[in-house]
Amino acid sequence: MELPVLIIILLITLIILALAVFLIATILELRKIDAGLGVVLEGVAEIATKTAPVNGVLDAINVTLVAGRDLLEGLALKKTGPDAAGLVESCFPGEGQRFLQRVGRRGPVVAIGEEYPRGTATLNALLGVSAAAPPAAAAEPADRISVVGARPWE
Amino acid sequence: MVILWVMCIVLTVALIALLVLLKGVLGAARSITPTVGAISGVAAAASKDLDAVIALVTTQNYISQVVAGLANYGGSLDVALPDA
């Protein structure tokens, strides 16, 4: 047999060997990856199961909160009339305009501030307290009501 | 005879190229394995973190009670205060 033929046979054998070795090693790695992905899939399935009810619960919570907000906003509108948006703005800066949109009204929103004299006057009238003689236990001046207490996060 | 030698050279070049390419494929496959392991750990940790989600049901009940109390309070205010 001639030398070039022997070399060719040797090279072809080496090619086949290289293919076999590398492909077997790649197959083993791919099996490891497959096993790892199986574990990942279990974790993801668990996450999906645990988060499945979240949307429904959060929607229910939102519906309840929106109902409460609508109730209070309706009450504020009924009791304070044109001052309602200003009161909302005073308690929740930036919300006054959105409040007006929700109740279908327009106009500028002027924050009342942290005190609402008209409310104090109404309460004093209901309680029969004179504006000049505030109750001893009152921490605020008689002609003013502070809405600071309405914001517990401060 | 010359053709045989040319074939030898071609096969040698082919063997080298094949080795380089197969090494690249194996290296890529080996680099995926630790990443999959890391993702698996994160998925397990995320799943454990979500154990507290069930507490949302309790929160929902509390919020319902709070809003109900608020409604009662609003009703009292509606009666107590005159309309604008």
gemmi code that builds the backbone of each chain (N, CA, C; Angstrom):
import gemmi

chains = {
    "A": [
        ("MET", (0.856, -1.208, 0.000), (0.000, 0.000, 0.000), (0.882, 1.245, 0.000)),
        ("GLU", (0.447, 2.231, -0.793), (1.282, 3.434, -0.910), (1.104, 4.359, 0.308)),
        ("LEU", (2.088, 5.187, 0.519), (2.086, 6.080, 1.713), (0.908, 7.054, 1.721)),
        ("PRO", (0.604, 7.747, 0.601), (-0.538, 8.684, 0.641), (-1.853, 8.001, 1.012)),
        ("VAL", (-2.041, 6.799, 0.553), (-3.286, 6.075, 0.875), (-3.343, 5.803, 2.383)),
        ("LEU", (-2.226, 5.422, 2.920), (-2.188, 5.174, 4.364), (-2.508, 6.456, 5.155)),
        ("ILE", (-1.924, 7.555, 4.688), (-2.184, 8.842, 5.364), (-3.666, 9.207, 5.266)),
        ("ILE", (-4.228, 8.989, 4.075), (-5.659, 9.304, 3.888), (-6.512, 8.462, 4.836)),
        ("ILE", (-6.199, 7.201, 4.930), (-6.968, 6.322, 5.823), (-6.825, 6.798, 7.276)),
        ("LEU", (-5.600, 7.178, 7.625), (-5.367, 7.664, 8.983), (-6.157, 8.954, 9.256)),
        ("LEU", (-6.135, 9.860, 8.290), (-6.868, 11.133, 8.464), (-8.370, 10.891, 8.578)),
        ("ILE", (-8.889, 10.036, 7.752), (-10.337, 9.743, 7.813), (-10.686, 9.125, 9.169)),
        ("THR", (-9.813, 8.251, 9.640), (-10.058, 7.660, 10.971), (-10.053, 8.734, 12.056)),
        ("LEU", (-9.090, 9.644, 11.958), (-9.038, 10.731, 12.949), (-10.297, 11.598, 12.892)),
        ("ILE", (-10.766, 11.891, 11.682), (-11.987, 12.706, 11.537), (-13.166, 11.996, 12.197)),
        ("ILE", (-13.287, 10.723, 11.921), (-14.409, 9.973, 12.507), (-14.283, 9.952, 14.040)),
        ("LEU", (-13.068, 9.745, 14.506), (-12.855, 9.725, 15.959), (-13.210, 11.081, 16.595)),
        ("ALA", (-12.730, 12.163, 15.950), (-13.016, 13.507, 16.482), (-14.516, 13.750, 16.506)),
        ("LEU", (-15.179, 13.375, 15.418), (-16.645, 13.550, 15.375), (-17.297, 12.780, 16.520)),
        ("ALA", (-16.882, 11.539, 16.695), (-17.502, 10.711, 17.733), (-17.261, 11.306, 19.121)),
        ("VAL", (-16.013, 11.658, 19.414), (-15.685, 12.157, 20.762), (-16.441, 13.450, 21.069)),
        ("PHE", (-16.349, 14.407, 20.130), (-16.986, 15.704, 20.406), (-18.515, 15.590, 20.432)),
        ("LEU", (-19.074, 14.795, 19.532), (-20.545, 14.692, 19.530), (-21.055, 13.977, 20.776)),
        ("ILE", (-20.321, 12.973, 21.228), (-20.747, 12.291, 22.464), (-20.662, 13.252, 23.648)),
        ("ALA", (-19.570, 14.036, 23.705), (-19.432, 15.009, 24.800), (-20.564, 16.048, 24.737)),
        ("THR", (-20.890, 16.479, 23.506), (-21.984, 17.459, 23.355), (-23.316, 16.848, 23.798)),
        ("ILE", (-23.543, 15.606, 23.431), (-24.791, 14.935, 23.836), (-24.889, 14.866, 25.363)),
        ("LEU", (-23.782, 14.552, 26.005), (-23.801, 14.481, 27.473), (-24.131, 15.843, 28.088)),
        ("GLU", (-23.526, 16.901, 27.521), (-23.822, 18.251, 28.032), (-25.284, 18.597, 27.814)),
        ("LEU", (-25.809, 18.244, 26.635), (-27.219, 18.555, 26.340), (-28.149, 17.793, 27.293)),
        ("ARG", (-27.752, 16.601, 27.677), (-28.580, 15.859, 28.653), (-28.575, 16.556, 30.006)),
        ("LYS", (-27.377, 17.078, 30.385), (-27.319, 17.832, 31.650), (-28.241, 19.053, 31.573)),
        ("ILE", (-28.173, 19.746, 30.421), (-29.024, 20.937, 30.242), (-30.492, 20.544, 30.320)),
        ("ASP", (-30.833, 19.417, 29.715), (-32.226, 18.958, 29.731), (-32.690, 18.707, 31.161)),
        ("ALA", (-31.819, 18.077, 31.942), (-32.176, 17.808, 33.338), (-32.344, 19.119, 34.112)),
        ("GLY", (-31.420, 20.065, 33.854), (-31.517, 21.374, 34.523), (-32.790, 22.098, 34.140)),
        ("LEU", (-33.138, 22.031, 32.864), (-34.365, 22.707, 32.417), (-35.609, 22.049, 33.017)),
        ("GLY", (-35.518, 20.761, 33.267), (-36.633, 20.083, 33.935), (-36.868, 20.662, 35.325)),
        ("VAL", (-35.773, 20.903, 36.043), (-35.884, 21.506, 37.380), (-36.447, 22.921, 37.280)),
        ("VAL", (-35.934, 23.683, 36.277), (-36.437, 25.053, 36.086), (-37.930, 25.033, 35.790)),
        ("LEU", (-38.324, 24.090, 34.971), (-39.746, 24.003, 34.587), (-40.625, 23.743, 35.802)),
        ("GLU", (-40.139, 22.896, 36.698), (-40.910, 22.627, 37.925), (-41.082, 23.913, 38.737)),
        ("GLY", (-39.967, 24.662, 38.862), (-40.042, 25.934, 39.611), (-40.987, 26.916, 38.962)),
        ("VAL", (-40.917, 27.008, 37.629), (-41.779, 27.958, 36.918), (-43.252, 27.545, 37.047)),
        ("ALA", (-43.493, 26.239, 36.965), (-44.874, 25.762, 37.122), (-45.402, 26.099, 38.513)),
        ("GLU", (-44.504, 25.971, 39.513), (-44.900, 26.303, 40.887), (-45.228, 27.794, 41.002)),
        ("ILE", (-44.383, 28.622, 40.364), (-44.628, 30.070, 40.383), (-45.970, 30.379, 39.730)),
        ("ALA", (-46.219, 29.748, 38.588), (-47.481, 29.993, 37.881), (-48.677, 29.595, 38.744)),
        ("THR", (-48.548, 28.463, 39.438), (-49.651, 28.008, 40.301), (-49.892, 28.991, 41.441)),
        ("LYS", (-48.782, 29.478, 42.035), (-48.937, 30.374, 43.184), (-49.460, 31.751, 42.782)),
        ("THR", (-49.141, 32.192, 41.579), (-49.572, 33.535, 41.173), (-50.924, 33.523, 40.454)),
        ("ALA", (-51.450, 32.345, 40.189), (-52.709, 32.279, 39.430), (-53.846, 33.072, 40.086)),
        ("PRO", (-54.056, 32.961, 41.423), (-55.208, 33.673, 42.011), (-54.955, 35.162, 42.255)),
        ("VAL", (-53.714, 35.641, 42.015), (-53.384, 37.025, 42.386), (-54.265, 38.031, 41.647)),
        ("ASN", (-54.436, 37.821, 40.348), (-55.223, 38.782, 39.568), (-56.643, 38.919, 40.115)),
        ("GLY", (-57.260, 37.790, 40.388), (-58.632, 37.834, 40.892), (-58.727, 38.539, 42.234)),
        ("VAL", (-57.788, 38.214, 43.137), (-57.814, 38.825, 44.472), (-57.558, 40.326, 44.369)),
        ("LEU", (-56.563, 40.714, 43.564), (-56.257, 42.144, 43.436), (-57.414, 42.891, 42.780)),
        ("ASP", (-58.051, 42.261, 41.801), (-59.217, 42.912, 41.185), (-60.318, 43.128, 42.223)),
        ("ALA", (-60.539, 42.105, 43.051), (-61.573, 42.224, 44.088), (-61.212, 43.332, 45.082)),
        ("ILE", (-59.915, 43.386, 45.467), (-59.473, 44.438, 46.391), (-59.678, 45.811, 45.757)),
        ("ASN", (-59.317, 45.929, 44.483), (-59.484, 47.217, 43.796), (-60.947, 47.627, 43.719)),
        ("VAL", (-61.804, 46.661, 43.417), (-63.240, 46.973, 43.335), (-63.743, 47.495, 44.682)),
        ("THR", (-63.319, 46.826, 45.762), (-63.739, 47.249, 47.100), (-63.217, 48.648, 47.416)),
        ("LEU", (-61.937, 48.876, 47.105), (-61.348, 50.188, 47.399), (-61.992, 51.293, 46.568)),
        ("VAL", (-62.274, 50.995, 45.292), (-62.909, 52.003, 44.437), (-64.310, 52.338, 44.961)),
        ("ALA", (-65.007, 51.293, 45.438), (-66.339, 51.544, 46.005), (-66.235, 52.464, 47.218)),
        ("GLY", (-65.244, 52.187, 48.090), (-65.045, 53.041, 49.264), (-64.674, 54.460, 48.865)),
        ("ARG", (-63.801, 54.581, 47.874), (-63.396, 55.921, 47.423), (-64.596, 56.676, 46.853)),
        ("ASP", (-65.381, 56.004, 46.025), (-66.548, 56.659, 45.430), (-67.523, 57.120, 46.516)),
        ("LEU", (-67.673, 56.264, 47.512), (-68.576, 56.613, 48.618), (-68.103, 57.881, 49.318)),
        ("LEU", (-66.814, 57.931, 49.658), (-66.287, 59.099, 50.376), (-66.290, 60.339, 49.492)),
        ("GLU", (-65.972, 60.152, 48.224), (-65.975, 61.310, 47.329), (-67.394, 61.853, 47.140)),
        ("GLY", (-68.342, 60.935, 47.045), (-69.737, 61.377, 46.928), (-70.170, 62.140, 48.170)),
        ("LEU", (-69.732, 61.631, 49.324), (-70.073, 62.296, 50.575), (-69.437, 63.682, 50.645)),
        ("ALA", (-68.149, 63.742, 50.241), (-67.463, 65.045, 50.252), (-68.147, 66.023, 49.323)),
        ("LEU", (-68.552, 65.526, 48.170), (-69.232, 66.396, 47.202), (-70.563, 66.880, 47.757)),
        ("LYS", (-71.271, 65.973, 48.420), (-72.592, 66.315, 48.950), (-72.489, 67.313, 50.108)),
        ("LYS", (-71.470, 67.127, 50.942), (-71.395, 67.933, 52.146), (-70.625, 69.239, 51.976)),
        ("THR", (-69.656, 69.232, 51.084), (-68.838, 70.451, 50.964), (-69.032, 71.165, 49.639)),
        ("GLY", (-69.775, 70.564, 48.722), (-70.095, 71.236, 47.468), (-68.869, 71.658, 46.693)),
        ("PRO", (-68.761, 72.942, 46.384), (-67.642, 73.408, 45.558), (-66.276, 73.285, 46.236)),
        ("ASP", (-66.277, 73.090, 47.555), (-64.991, 72.945, 48.252), (-64.430, 71.533, 48.171)),
        ("ALA", (-65.236, 70.590, 47.630), (-64.847, 69.173, 47.687), (-63.499, 68.920, 47.012)),
        ("ALA", (-63.351, 69.454, 45.794), (-62.093, 69.202, 45.068), (-60.908, 69.789, 45.817)),
        ("GLY", (-61.114, 70.958, 46.423), (-60.041, 71.580, 47.192), (-59.672, 70.763, 48.411)),
        ("LEU", (-60.687, 70.170, 49.048), (-60.411, 69.319, 50.205), (-59.629, 68.080, 49.802)),
        ("VAL", (-60.072, 67.471, 48.669), (-59.357, 66.281, 48.186), (-57.922, 66.653, 47.836)),
        ("GLU", (-57.765, 67.803, 47.193), (-56.425, 68.259, 46.807), (-55.554, 68.496, 48.050)),
        ("SER", (-56.173, 69.005, 49.113), (-55.410, 69.268, 50.330), (-54.943, 67.978, 50.988)),
        ("CYS", (-55.829, 66.962, 50.967), (-55.472, 65.693, 51.600), (-54.540, 64.871, 50.715)),
        ("PHE", (-54.789, 64.891, 49.399), (-54.006, 64.083, 48.461), (-53.550, 64.971, 47.314)),
        ("PRO", (-52.432, 65.659, 47.479), (-51.972, 66.588, 46.439), (-51.922, 65.927, 45.062)),
        ("GLY", (-52.539, 66.628, 44.087), (-52.561, 66.093, 42.722), (-53.823, 65.324, 42.398)),
        ("GLU", (-54.623, 64.988, 43.411), (-55.825, 64.179, 43.178), (-57.060, 65.033, 42.895)),
        ("GLY", (-56.980, 66.337, 43.198), (-58.164, 67.186, 43.050), (-58.711, 67.190, 41.639)),
        ("GLN", (-57.835, 67.354, 40.659), (-58.283, 67.397, 39.268), (-58.885, 66.058, 38.840)),
        ("ARG", (-58.248, 64.982, 39.267), (-58.799, 63.657, 38.921), (-60.149, 63.439, 39.599)),
        ("PHE", (-60.292, 63.961, 40.801), (-61.575, 63.876, 41.502), (-62.661, 64.587, 40.693)),
        ("LEU", (-62.318, 65.787, 40.209), (-63.292, 66.525, 39.397), (-63.681, 65.736, 38.160)),
        ("GLN", (-62.698, 65.119, 37.520), (-62.997, 64.321, 36.323), (-63.910, 63.149, 36.671)),
        ("ARG", (-63.652, 62.519, 37.815), (-64.454, 61.356, 38.186), (-65.900, 61.744, 38.457)),
        ("VAL", (-66.098, 62.928, 39.061), (-67.476, 63.318, 39.384), (-68.103, 64.114, 38.245)),
        ("GLY", (-67.369, 64.241, 37.131), (-67.933, 64.873, 35.942), (-68.047, 66.383, 36.049)),
        ("ARG", (-67.136, 66.994, 36.755), (-67.158, 68.453, 36.858), (-65.860, 69.029, 36.321)),
        ("ARG", (-65.901, 70.332, 36.090), (-64.705, 71.002, 35.588), (-64.414, 72.231, 36.421)),
        ("GLY", (-63.236, 72.776, 36.173), (-62.890, 74.001, 36.880), (-61.555, 73.892, 37.581)),
        ("PRO", (-61.055, 75.035, 38.031), (-59.762, 75.016, 38.722), (-59.891, 74.387, 40.105)),
        ("VAL", (-58.822, 73.753, 40.518), (-58.802, 73.144, 41.851), (-57.941, 74.008, 42.753)),
        ("VAL", (-58.556, 74.537, 43.785), (-57.814, 75.365, 44.733), (-57.768, 74.620, 46.060)),
        ("ALA", (-56.563, 74.264, 46.451), (-56.436, 73.532, 47.711), (-56.931, 74.383, 48.868)),
        ("ILE", (-57.722, 73.761, 49.726), (-58.256, 74.487, 50.884), (-57.139, 74.782, 51.869)),
        ("GLY", (-56.182, 73.891, 51.912), (-55.116, 74.006, 52.912), (-55.346, 72.972, 53.987)),
        ("GLU", (-54.573, 73.050, 55.014), (-54.700, 72.041, 56.059), (-55.847, 72.344, 57.020)),
        ("GLU", (-56.493, 73.471, 56.851), (-57.598, 73.803, 57.736), (-58.821, 74.185, 56.913)),
        ("TYR", (-60.003, 73.826, 57.420), (-61.240, 74.050, 56.678), (-62.219, 74.816, 57.573)),
        ("PRO", (-62.180, 76.145, 57.539), (-62.998, 76.953, 58.466), (-64.491, 76.648, 58.375)),
        ("ARG", (-64.960, 76.405, 57.143), (-66.401, 76.170, 57.000), (-66.825, 74.897, 57.745)),
        ("GLY", (-65.993, 73.890, 57.668), (-66.291, 72.644, 58.381), (-66.322, 72.869, 59.875)),
        ("THR", (-65.400, 73.652, 60.358), (-65.362, 73.956, 61.787), (-66.618, 74.693, 62.213)),
        ("ALA", (-67.003, 75.639, 61.373), (-68.211, 76.408, 61.692), (-69.423, 75.495, 61.762)),
        ("THR", (-69.506, 74.576, 60.800), (-70.635, 73.640, 60.793), (-70.634, 72.773, 62.041)),
        ("LEU", (-69.457, 72.217, 62.353), (-69.375, 71.362, 63.538), (-69.682, 72.147, 64.806)),
        ("ASN", (-69.152, 73.366, 64.893), (-69.411, 74.184, 66.079), (-70.904, 74.471, 66.220)),
        ("ALA", (-71.542, 74.744, 65.070), (-72.974, 75.020, 65.114), (-73.740, 73.787, 65.590)),
        ("LEU", (-73.302, 72.620, 65.086), (-73.978, 71.379, 65.480), (-73.768, 71.081, 66.962)),
        ("LEU", (-72.578, 71.388, 67.422), (-72.250, 71.087, 68.820), (-72.691, 72.203, 69.764)),
        ("GLY", (-73.127, 73.310, 69.196), (-73.542, 74.421, 70.023), (-72.380, 75.127, 70.688)),
        ("VAL", (-71.207, 75.040, 70.056), (-70.019, 75.678, 70.630), (-69.806, 77.028, 69.949)),
        ("SER", (-69.559, 78.015, 70.745), (-69.286, 79.338, 70.179), (-67.863, 79.376, 69.648)),
        ("ALA", (-67.689, 80.077, 68.532), (-66.350, 80.179, 67.947), (-65.392, 80.891, 68.872)),
        ("ALA", (-65.934, 81.772, 69.716), (-65.064, 82.524, 70.619), (-64.647, 81.702, 71.831)),
        ("ALA", (-65.411, 80.646, 72.152), (-65.099, 79.859, 73.343), (-64.855, 78.404, 72.939)),
        ("PRO", (-63.651, 78.082, 72.535), (-63.365, 76.711, 72.108), (-63.368, 75.754, 73.285)),
        ("PRO", (-63.688, 74.508, 73.028), (-63.636, 73.520, 74.111), (-62.209, 73.386, 74.625)),
        ("ALA", (-62.091, 73.126, 75.927), (-60.768, 73.080, 76.551), (-59.910, 71.966, 75.985)),
        ("ALA", (-60.538, 70.851, 75.597), (-59.773, 69.706, 75.130), (-59.320, 69.861, 73.686)),
        ("ALA", (-59.853, 70.899, 73.002), (-59.534, 71.025, 71.579), (-58.082, 71.443, 71.395)),
        ("ALA", (-57.383, 70.708, 70.572), (-55.984, 71.032, 70.310), (-55.865, 72.106, 69.241)),
        ("GLU", (-56.910, 72.280, 68.422), (-56.884, 73.226, 67.321), (-57.621, 74.493, 67.720)),
        ("PRO", (-57.333, 75.625, 67.077), (-58.131, 76.831, 67.297), (-59.591, 76.558, 66.945)),
        ("ALA", (-60.488, 77.298, 67.592), (-61.905, 76.987, 67.455), (-62.440, 77.182, 66.047)),
        ("ASP", (-61.901, 78.127, 65.315), (-62.492, 78.405, 63.999), (-61.799, 77.621, 62.885)),
        ("ARG", (-61.029, 76.628, 63.237), (-60.304, 75.894, 62.197), (-60.346, 74.392, 62.455)),
        ("ILE", (-60.443, 73.650, 61.379), (-60.310, 72.194, 61.477), (-59.091, 71.814, 60.656)),
        ("SER", (-58.216, 71.048, 61.240), (-57.029, 70.622, 60.505), (-57.280, 69.275, 59.855)),
        ("VAL", (-56.840, 69.155, 58.632), (-56.964, 67.858, 57.963), (-55.672, 67.069, 58.062)),
        ("VAL", (-54.734, 67.583, 58.872), (-53.463, 66.864, 59.019), (-53.705, 65.476, 59.574)),
        ("GLY", (-54.626, 65.392, 60.531), (-54.925, 64.102, 61.143), (-55.492, 63.101, 60.166)),
        ("ALA", (-56.009, 63.616, 59.035), (-56.566, 62.716, 58.031), (-55.468, 62.052, 57.210)),
        ("ARG", (-54.223, 62.444, 57.471), (-53.113, 61.867, 56.709), (-52.160, 61.166, 57.660)),
        ("PRO", (-52.468, 59.923, 58.067), (-51.650, 59.236, 59.060), (-50.249, 58.904, 58.573)),
        ("TRP", (-50.049, 58.967, 57.236), (-48.705, 58.621, 56.743), (-47.701, 59.745, 56.960)),
        ("GLU", (-48.171, 60.919, 57.398), (-47.248, 62.034, 57.584), (-46.651, 61.986, 58.974)),
    ],
    "B": [
        ("MET", (-0.873, 9.927, -8.367), (-0.110, 10.089, -7.116), (-0.232, 11.492, -6.523)),
        ("VAL", (-0.173, 12.487, -7.398), (-0.313, 13.886, -6.942), (-1.695, 14.104, -6.346)),
        ("ILE", (-2.675, 13.516, -6.995), (-4.056, 13.662, -6.498), (-4.167, 13.111, -5.071)),
        ("LEU", (-3.501, 12.033, -4.816), (-3.549, 11.442, -3.478), (-2.937, 12.378, -2.429)),
        ("TRP", (-1.834, 13.021, -2.800), (-1.201, 13.965, -1.872), (-2.093, 15.201, -1.646)),
        ("VAL", (-2.713, 15.662, -2.724), (-3.651, 16.800, -2.578), (-4.781, 16.407, -1.650)),
        ("MET", (-5.264, 15.188, -1.815), (-6.347, 14.706, -0.954), (-5.901, 14.674, 0.520)),
        ("CYS", (-4.660, 14.285, 0.730), (-4.115, 14.267, 2.093), (-4.168, 15.662, 2.711)),
        ("ILE", (-3.736, 16.640, 1.922), (-3.718, 18.022, 2.431), (-5.143, 18.491, 2.732)),
        ("VAL", (-6.054, 18.200, 1.795), (-7.451, 18.631, 1.992), (-8.028, 17.984, 3.253)),
        ("LEU", (-7.754, 16.706, 3.421), (-8.291, 16.022, 4.608), (-7.681, 16.573, 5.903)),
        ("THR", (-6.422, 16.937, 5.859), (-5.782, 17.521, 7.045), (-6.433, 18.852, 7.421)),
        ("VAL", (-6.628, 19.692, 6.387), (-7.295, 20.984, 6.635), (-8.708, 20.753, 7.161)),
        ("ALA", (-9.407, 19.786, 6.573), (-10.783, 19.486, 7.001), (-10.795, 19.014, 8.454)),
        ("LEU", (-9.816, 18.193, 8.810), (-9.757, 17.691, 10.193), (-9.546, 18.839, 11.179)),
        ("ILE", (-8.650, 19.749, 10.820), (-8.389, 20.901, 11.717), (-9.648, 21.757, 11.873)),
        ("ALA", (-10.290, 22.049, 10.728), (-11.512, 22.868, 10.778), (-12.595, 22.182, 11.603)),
        ("LEU", (-12.726, 20.876, 11.395), (-13.740, 20.111, 12.129), (-13.488, 20.170, 13.641)),
        ("LEU", (-12.218, 20.019, 14.009), (-11.877, 20.061, 15.429), (-12.231, 21.427, 16.041)),
        ("VAL", (-11.900, 22.486, 15.308), (-12.196, 23.833, 15.817), (-13.706, 24.020, 15.997)),
        ("LEU", (-14.458, 23.625, 14.972), (-15.918, 23.819, 15.042), (-16.543, 22.973, 16.158)),
        ("LEU", (-16.142, 21.713, 16.247), (-16.731, 20.854, 17.280), (-16.361, 21.337, 18.688)),
        ("LYS", (-15.142, 21.864, 18.817), (-14.755, 22.401, 20.117), (-15.631, 23.599, 20.485)),
        ("GLY", (-15.948, 24.428, 19.483), (-16.835, 25.567, 19.716), (-18.217, 25.129, 20.169)),
        ("VAL", (-18.762, 24.114, 19.506), (-20.102, 23.612, 19.875), (-20.088, 23.063, 21.296)),
        ("LEU", (-19.059, 22.297, 21.610), (-18.975, 21.725, 22.959), (-18.807, 22.823, 24.012)),
        ("GLY", (-17.990, 23.817, 23.691), (-17.805, 24.930, 24.633), (-19.105, 25.664, 24.883)),
        ("ALA", (-19.893, 25.890, 23.813), (-21.183, 26.574, 23.972), (-22.128, 25.745, 24.835)),
        ("ALA", (-22.155, 24.446, 24.575), (-23.042, 23.578, 25.364), (-22.626, 23.574, 26.829)),
        ("ARG", (-21.320, 23.562, 27.073), (-20.852, 23.545, 28.464), (-21.135, 24.868, 29.171)),
        ("SER", (-21.147, 25.966, 28.417), (-21.416, 27.269, 29.049), (-22.890, 27.417, 29.431)),
        ("ILE", (-23.768, 26.638, 28.790), (-25.209, 26.731, 29.113), (-25.500, 26.059, 30.463)),
        ("THR", (-24.817, 24.989, 30.755), (-25.131, 24.201, 31.960), (-25.134, 25.026, 33.250)),
        ("PRO", (-24.079, 25.796, 33.556), (-24.135, 26.580, 34.816), (-25.234, 27.639, 34.803)),
        ("THR", (-25.515, 28.194, 33.599), (-26.588, 29.195, 33.518), (-27.936, 28.560, 33.877)),
        ("VAL", (-28.163, 27.365, 33.346), (-29.419, 26.670, 33.665), (-29.497, 26.384, 35.159)),
        ("GLY", (-28.364, 26.015, 35.739), (-28.336, 25.771, 37.186), (-28.679, 27.022, 37.968)),
        ("ALA", (-28.122, 28.166, 37.513), (-28.412, 29.434, 38.202), (-29.890, 29.787, 38.061)),
        ("ILE", (-30.445, 29.616, 36.857), (-31.872, 29.918, 36.642), (-32.730, 29.020, 37.534)),
        ("SER", (-32.326, 27.781, 37.651), (-33.076, 26.849, 38.491), (-33.113, 27.334, 39.936)),
        ("GLY", (-31.954, 27.815, 40.421), (-31.907, 28.342, 41.793), (-32.796, 29.554, 41.968)),
        ("VAL", (-32.782, 30.455, 40.970), (-33.614, 31.664, 41.046), (-35.097, 31.295, 41.021)),
        ("ALA", (-35.443, 30.326, 40.165), (-36.856, 29.915, 40.088), (-37.321, 29.338, 41.416)),
        ("ALA", (-36.454, 28.545, 42.034), (-36.828, 27.959, 43.333), (-36.998, 29.053, 44.382)),
        ("ALA", (-36.061, 30.033, 44.372), (-36.154, 31.124, 45.354), (-37.402, 31.967, 45.101)),
        ("ALA", (-37.691, 32.248, 43.824), (-38.884, 33.045, 43.492), (-40.147, 32.318, 43.921)),
        ("SER", (-40.151, 31.021, 43.705), (-41.315, 30.237, 44.121), (-41.498, 30.297, 45.631)),
        ("LYS", (-40.383, 30.243, 46.364), (-40.464, 30.311, 47.834), (-40.961, 31.691, 48.271)),
        ("ASP", (-40.484, 32.737, 47.563), (-40.923, 34.095, 47.906), (-42.434, 34.255, 47.748)),
        ("LEU", (-42.992, 33.503, 46.824), (-44.421, 33.660, 46.547), (-45.302, 32.911, 47.549)),
        ("ASP", (-44.683, 32.288, 48.533), (-45.485, 31.594, 49.550), (-46.407, 32.564, 50.283)),
        ("ALA", (-45.974, 33.842, 50.362), (-46.767, 34.833, 51.106), (-47.965, 35.338, 50.321)),
        ("VAL", (-48.082, 34.937, 49.061), (-49.185, 35.450, 48.238), (-50.541, 35.075, 48.833)),
        ("ILE", (-50.587, 33.934, 49.496), (-51.851, 33.478, 50.061), (-52.388, 34.478, 51.088)),
        ("ALA", (-51.453, 35.287, 51.673), (-51.884, 36.298, 52.653), (-52.741, 37.376, 52.003)),
        ("LEU", (-52.714, 37.473, 50.683), (-53.556, 38.461, 49.992), (-55.038, 38.225, 50.267)),
        ("VAL", (-55.399, 36.964, 50.456), (-56.807, 36.665, 50.745), (-57.200, 37.306, 52.077)),
        ("THR", (-56.300, 37.201, 53.066), (-56.557, 37.848, 54.362), (-56.647, 39.360, 54.176)),
        ("THR", (-55.716, 39.909, 53.381), (-55.753, 41.346, 53.109), (-57.086, 41.740, 52.482)),
        ("GLN", (-57.547, 40.915, 51.557), (-58.825, 41.206, 50.898), (-59.961, 41.259, 51.924)),
        ("ASN", (-59.948, 40.303, 52.865), (-60.992, 40.309, 53.898), (-60.902, 41.566, 54.766)),
        ("TYR", (-59.672, 41.923, 55.153), (-59.485, 43.112, 55.980), (-59.981, 44.358, 55.240)),
        ("ILE", (-59.643, 44.453, 53.968), (-60.036, 45.640, 53.202), (-61.564, 45.706, 53.096)),
        ("SER", (-62.191, 44.562, 52.902), (-63.658, 44.551, 52.858), (-64.238, 45.060, 54.169)),
        ("GLN", (-63.637, 44.606, 55.282), (-64.136, 45.051, 56.594), (-63.901, 46.551, 56.784)),
        ("VAL", (-62.716, 47.018, 56.359), (-62.400, 48.444, 56.512), (-63.372, 49.293, 55.693)),
        ("VAL", (-63.626, 48.874, 54.463), (-64.525, 49.657, 53.615), (-65.955, 49.616, 54.172)),
        ("ALA", (-66.330, 48.472, 54.741), (-67.662, 48.397, 55.354), (-67.758, 49.371, 56.531)),
        ("GLY", (-66.689, 49.407, 57.347), (-66.665, 50.364, 58.462), (-66.705, 51.796, 57.973)),
        ("LEU", (-65.985, 52.018, 56.875), (-65.966, 53.353, 56.277), (-67.360, 53.751, 55.795)),
        ("ALA", (-68.056, 52.784, 55.225), (-69.415, 53.067, 54.743), (-70.318, 53.451, 55.908)),
        ("ASN", (-70.177, 52.741, 57.030), (-70.980, 53.081, 58.207), (-70.644, 54.479, 58.719)),
        ("TYR", (-69.341, 54.757, 58.752), (-68.897, 56.082, 59.197), (-69.445, 57.161, 58.274)),
        ("GLY", (-69.371, 56.899, 56.962), (-69.900, 57.859, 55.985), (-71.395, 58.065, 56.173)),
        ("GLY", (-72.101, 56.962, 56.470), (-73.543, 57.087, 56.697), (-73.840, 57.971, 57.895)),
        ("SER", (-73.035, 57.791, 58.945), (-73.231, 58.630, 60.132), (-72.948, 60.097, 59.815)),
        ("LEU", (-71.863, 60.334, 59.088), (-71.525, 61.712, 58.712), (-72.621, 62.317, 57.844)),
        ("ASP", (-73.178, 61.474, 56.964), (-74.236, 61.968, 56.082), (-75.427, 62.453, 56.896)),
        ("VAL", (-75.698, 61.741, 57.963), (-76.829, 62.144, 58.815), (-76.447, 63.356, 59.667)),
        ("ALA", (-75.219, 63.353, 60.180), (-74.815, 64.378, 61.145), (-74.589, 65.745, 60.501)),
        ("LEU", (-74.024, 65.754, 59.317), (-73.654, 67.033, 58.698), (-74.702, 67.478, 57.683)),
        ("PRO", (-74.943, 68.744, 57.623), (-75.891, 69.245, 56.618), (-75.249, 69.246, 55.235)),
        ("ASP", (-76.111, 69.169, 54.219), (-75.596, 69.212, 52.845), (-75.101, 70.623, 52.519)),
        ("ALA", (-74.244, 70.681, 51.508), (-73.700, 71.983, 51.097), (-74.795, 72.832, 50.453)),
    ],
}
model = gemmi.Model(1)
for chain_id, residues in chains.items():
    chain = gemmi.Chain(chain_id)
    for i, (resn, *xyz) in enumerate(residues, 1):
        res = gemmi.Residue()
        res.name, res.seqid = resn, gemmi.SeqId(i, " ")
        for name, pos in zip(("N", "CA", "C"), xyz):
            atom = gemmi.Atom()
            atom.name, atom.element = name, gemmi.Element(name[0])
            atom.pos, atom.b_iso = gemmi.Position(*pos), 0.0
            res.add_atom(atom)
        chain.add_residue(res)
    model.add_chain(chain)
structure = gemmi.Structure()
structure.add_model(model)
structure.setup_entities()
